[in-house]
Amino acid sequence: MPAFRSGGVVAIRAERAGLQKVDVDLGTGPERAYVLTALTGPVALGDRVVVNTTAVELGLGTGGWHFVHWNLARESWQESGPGHIMKLRYTSLQADVGSTEEHLDEATGAHTSIDGLAVVATPLHSQLPAVAVAIRELEPAARIAYVMTDAAALPIALSDLVAALRDRDLLDRTITCGQAFGGDHEAVNVASALMIARHVAHADVAVVGMGPGIVGTNTALGFSGLEVGSVLDTASGLGGVPIVALRASRADPRDRHRGLSHHIVTTLTVATRSRVVVPVPVSTTETATLVAELTETGVADRHSVVEIATPDVVAAFGRHDLEVTSMGRPAAADPILFACAAAAGAASVLGIAPDVS
């Protein structure tokens, strides 16, 4: 059940579109909290607020941050939306964010093909910058759209990575689909988001994946990254080029995620019906091992495994002044995870498609 407490805003740490990071005194000293300004409006120093403390009390992965639920300093608050499509539907925070589909002309709205658009599906949010940086290194003029699904965090404003990539011109457009919200474009579902990426945002590559906050249960199917299978199948069904970023690690202490993660193996052998491109980064130490793992798990039998010369994205993160971590580890501590994502990014601009022979 949810837990709520009230307290006073004692500091405003940072602000950007859609988000404030604040300190709230709940009676035992300052504690960190997010304010999703598109849902509750902004707060000011001294305002008394109601805070949802559930995730912090459960020790979940919000990084020790509460969420401001309501600002008691105001009697009411209203901000008109651009349409009638609601997200967070049937909750007390439902908002009329509208959707890009509502405003399309008849010809654009009739599209059911994405005309060969390269679609990179990422199982982890932390892989997004590696895909984007690799694309920019190889094709600086390529237009990159990020489609954020609703499998994890719903507000895109919460992603420090997306904010950093936009600031550095490493993403051109953002699209939030399903119940996720706050992108440059709002979409009803993944298929429609890909159509918007191709025909409205005019993207050369769409990177599709959840925001921060992946969920796993240590069961065969109970993890949010399983959505990668349906993303790949949707891309294929719409006439796109489906490409997957492998989830692999040499630093994860959990056996099920060391080497090829059981998440990505299950996704590609159980939850993906179409044949997709599985890029493997060329490396003197990793390539043979990854190819062997893909063969042993049966992934190579069902999909097109392709070895790709890959930019050193960990070094590139430094050139772009990007601080990228995954599972609390800096990129340099587990480079294979990001090399796999970079290989997917490279494949997306090299014209590689699944072998259907």
N, C-alpha and C positions, 0 to 999 in steps of 0.2 A: 504494500500500500504506500502511497506517496506520503512524504513528510514535508511540512511547511513550518517556517518560523518567520518572525518579523524582526527588523532591525533598521539601523540608520546607515545611510551611505556616508562613509568617512573619507573616501578617496576615489578619484577617477584615474585609473592607471593608463588607459589608452582608449581611443575611439577610431572607428572607421565606418564606412557605410554599412548600416544594418546591425552594428555591434558596439557596445561599450563594455570595457573590462573595469570592474569597480571593486572596491573593498567595502564590505558591509560588517558592521559591528552587531553581532547577534547576542551580545551579552558577555562574551568571554574574549573580546578583542577582535581585530579585523580578520575577516575571512574573504576569500576571493569569490566573485560572482560575475556571471555573464548577464548582460542585458541585451535581449534581442529586440532592438528598437522598432522593427517593423511590426512586432506583435504587441508590445506594451508601451511604446513610446520611450523617449530618453528619460534618464534620471539626472538629478543635480545633487551637489553636495548638501547634506543635511536632510534629504528626502527620506522618509520612512517607507520601507518596502517590505512586501511579502516575498519570501525566498523559498524555492523548492530545494530542499537539502537532501533529497532521497539518494542520489547517486553517490554523494560524498559519504553519507552515513553507511552505505553498502560497500564502500571502497572500490567503486567502479571507475572506468577509465576516462572520466572527464578531467583527470589531472588535478583533482582537488578543487573543482569550481562548482559553486552553486548556480542556480538560475533564478533571476528575478522574475516573479510571477505577476506582480502588480505593484504599482506605485501608489501608496496611500496618501501621497501629497496632493493628488488630484481627485476630483469627484468623477470625472469622465475623461475619455480620450477617444478620438476618432481620426482615422486617416483613410480617405477614399481610395479604393483599389481601381485598377484599370479594366475590370471586367466582372463577369459573374461566376467564374470558376473558383471554387473554394479549395484551399488546402488546409491540412489538419482538420478535415471535415468531421463534424459531430463531436468536437471537443470544445472546451471553453476558450480555446485560442484560435478557432477557425478564422481564416482571413481570406478576403476576396482578392487574391493576387492576380486573378485573370489568367489568361493563357495566350500564347502567341497564335494558336490555332484559331481563336475567336476573330482574329483580325486579318487572316490571310485572304487574298483574292481567290476566286473560284478555281483558277488554273493551278495555283500553288497548292491549295488545299486538296486537290485531287491526286497529288503525287503518291504513288505507292512503291516507287523505286528510288534508291539513293545513288543510282548510276555509277556503281563501282567505287563509292567512297570507302577509303581505308578506315576500318573501325578497330581500335585497339582496346581490348577489355582488360582492366587491371583488377586483380583480386584485393589489393591493398591501396589505400589512399596515398600512402607514402611513396608509391611507385610513380605517381603522376608526374612529379618534376623530372624524373629520369627519362620518361617518354618525351616530354616536352623539350628538354634540353637536347636530347639526341636528335630530334627533328630539326631544331634550330641549328645545330652544328652542321647537319648535312644539307638542309634546305632552308636557309634563313628566311626566305619569302613565303614559305608554306603557311597557310592559314590553319590554325589549330583551334578546334572547339572542344571544350570539356563538358561532357554530359554527366551531371551528378545524379545518381539514383537515390532512392529512398531506403536503401538497405542498412544505413547507419545514421549518422547525424542528418537531420532534415534541413537546418538552415545553412546555406553555403557561406553565409557571413562568418560562421564559426571557424572556417578553415584558414589558418594562418598560411598554409602552403598556397592556397589559391590566391590569397591577397598578395603574397610575395611574387608569385608567377605573373600576376597582372601588372604589378608595379614594374617588373623587369621586362615587360613585353614578350613573355614566354607563352602566354595564352592570348588568343584574339577574342574569343567569345565564350561565355558560360551559359549552359542550359540546365535548368533543374526540372526533373521529371517525377511523376507520381506525386507523393506527398512532400518531396523535397522542394524548397522554395528559395527565392532570392537571386536567381541567376539573371543574366541579361535577357534571357528568354525563359518563359515558363512553358512546360509541356505536360500533357496529360499522361503520357507513357513513354517507354524507351523508343518504340518504333516511331512515334510522332517526333520525339526529340531528335532522332537521327535524320528524319525528313527535314526538320528545321535546320539542323547543322548543314545539310547539303544544299538546300534550296533557298534558305533565308540567310543564314550566316555565311554561305558560300565557302565552307571549310574544305580543305584538302585532306584533313585527317580529323576524325572524331575520337577522342579518348573517353571511354565510358567506364565509370566505376563509382563505388560508394564514397561518401565523405568520411571524415574521421569517425572512429568508433566501431570497428568490426566486432561482431559477436561470434563466439564459438562456444561449443558445449562439450567438446571431447566425445562427440558421437559421430557416426558416419556421415549423416546428412544435416546435422543441426548447426550450420554455420552460415553467416550471411554472405560469404564469398561464393556460395553455390550459385548465386545469381549470374555469375560470369557465363555459365552455360546458356541460359536463356538470352543473354545479351548477344553472344556469338551466333546463336541460331536466328535471332531477329535480324542481325546484320546480314547474315547469309540470305535469309528469306526476302529481304528488301533489295537484293542485288548488290550488296556491298562486299568488301573483302574482309572477312573476319580474322583477326590476329589476336593472340593471347599473350599477355605478359606472364611468364612463369613465376610462381612463388617458390623460391628456393633459398636456403640459408645454410651457412656453415657455422653460424654463431648461436643459433637458437638452442637453448638448453633442453628443449622438449624433443624427444625422439621423433614424434610424429610430424614435426616441422623441420627437422634437420635433413639436409639434402632437398630433394623435391618434397614439398609439403603434401601431406595426405589431402589437404583441401584442394589443391590444384589437380592432383591425380584423380580424385573422385569426380571433380567437376568435368574433366576432359574424358573420362571413361564412362561415367554414368549419366551426367546431366547435359551433355552436349551431343546433339543428334547430327549436326552438320560437320563437314570436314573443314578444319581451320588451319591456319598457319601457326606453327609453334616455333618461334625463333629461339635459337640457342646462341649465346654470345661466343665468338671465337676467342679462345684463351688457351694458353699452353697448359694451364692447370685445371681448367674447369670443363672444357668442351666435351672431352671424351667421357668424363664422369656423368655429366648431365645426359648425354646421348644414351649412355648405358642405362641410366635410371629410367629414361623415357621408354626404352625398349623393354626393360624388365617389367615395368608396370603396365605395358600394353598401350600406352599413349601413342607410341610411334606406329602401331598397327592401324590406328584409327584416324591419324592426322598427319599433316605435312610438316615434318621436322626439318628445319632449314638452319644451317649454320650461317651466322651473320657477323661480319666485321663491325665492331661496335665502338663508338667513341668512349673515351674514359670519362664517364659522367660524374664520377666522384670528384675528379679533378675539376671538371667543368662547374660543379656546384660552387667550388671556391671562386672561380672566375666570375660567377654571377652573384656572389655574396649570398648564397642560399645555405641555410642551416637545415639539413634534412636528417630526420631520425626515423627509425622504425622499431616499434616495441621497446622504446627507450634507448636504443643503440644508435650512435651516429653512423652515417653512411659508410665511413671508412672502416668501421668494425665489422661490416657484413656486406662487402661490395658485390657479391654475386646476386643478391636480391635486386640491386639497382642495375647491374649489368644486364640481367634478363629483361628488365623493363626497357632499358636503352635499346636492346636488340629488337624488341617489338616496335619501338619508335622508328628505328632505322628501317625495318622491314616495311613500315607504312609508307615511306617515301621512296623506296627502291622498286616499287611496282611488283612486289612478290605476292602471288596468289596461291591458294591451296591447289595441290596437285590432285586432280580428280580422275586420273587414269586408273 
